[in-house]
Amino acid sequence: MEYWDEDAHLVLFAVHPERQRQGIGGSLLAWLEASAAAAGSQRIRVEARRDNVAGRSFYNDHGYHEVRLKLRMYSGTLDGVHLEKWLRLRSDA
Ligand SMILES: CC(C)(COP(=O)(O)OP(=O)(O)OC[C@H]1O[C@@H](n2cnc3c(N)ncnc32)[C@H](O)[C@@H]1OP(=O)(O)O)[C@@H](O)C(=O)NCCC(=O)NCCS
């Protein structure tokens, strides 16, 4: 996780393939969200490949909204999806 002025950015997040779908990712994400909230972040941003069904489902299940599709985001070939989750009201709201 990177911490910016207002937002936190989840840069890299993965669970070992043999340990997936056992709740580890959800527990880690909850801990990272609590850390971001404690650090004052208003929102968490994350990206996933468009064809990453597992990742997108995972983030959707945890309250992340898909806000933008970016064509050829990865290596100039694979499309990506930007997701975000608001932890509190926007500072200008
Ligand atoms: C996304 C990831 C971190 C989830 O970790 P995890 O430990 O499996 O997550 P949890 O066990 O807490 O939650 C599992 C939930 O994620 C989603 N999910 C995980 N694998 C899935 C799959 N193959 N197909 C569809 N949904 C899937 C489902 O919502 C699932 O809930 P369910 O088992 O009740 O259906 C893991 O799949 C992973 O490391 N993927 C490769 C890296 C990656 O894509 N990172 C995120 C994008 S940067």
The ligand as an ORCA input file, in Angstrom:
! r2SCAN-3c Opt
* xyz 0 1
  C      -7.679    -11.702     -5.314
  C      -6.991    -12.543     -4.215
  C      -5.959    -11.668     -3.491
  C      -8.065    -12.989     -3.209
  O      -7.420    -13.657     -2.124
  P      -8.165    -14.848     -1.340
  O      -7.321    -15.183     -0.142
  O      -8.483    -15.957     -2.290
  O      -9.495    -14.099     -0.890
  P     -10.623    -14.605      0.136
  O     -10.503    -16.073      0.377
  O     -10.629    -13.701      1.319
  O     -11.935    -14.277     -0.695
  C     -12.286    -15.089     -1.752
  C     -13.284    -14.313     -2.609
  O     -12.592    -13.691     -3.713
  C     -13.307    -13.968     -4.922
  N     -12.559    -14.964     -5.689
  C     -11.367    -15.526     -5.369
  N     -10.985    -16.384     -6.323
  C     -11.955    -16.363     -7.266
  C     -12.144    -17.023     -8.519
  N     -11.216    -17.871     -9.009
  N     -13.259    -16.750     -9.240
  C     -14.186    -15.880     -8.776
  N     -14.072    -15.222     -7.586
  C     -12.967    -15.464     -6.849
  C     -14.655    -14.526     -4.500
  O     -15.490    -13.423     -4.205
  C     -14.271    -15.260     -3.227
  O     -15.344    -15.468     -2.361
  P     -15.994    -16.935     -2.300
  O     -14.861    -17.899     -2.094
  O     -16.941    -16.837     -1.156
  O     -16.671    -17.110     -3.641
  C      -6.343    -13.813     -4.810
  O      -7.282    -14.440     -5.669
  C      -5.055    -13.543     -5.580
  O      -3.971    -13.439     -5.005
  N      -5.154    -13.424     -6.908
  C      -3.970    -13.204     -7.757
  C      -3.435    -11.791     -7.597
  C      -4.522    -10.764     -7.853
  O      -5.347    -10.911     -8.758
  N      -4.513     -9.691     -7.010
  C      -5.553     -8.660     -7.082
  C      -5.469     -7.772     -8.250
  S      -4.078     -6.699     -8.146
*
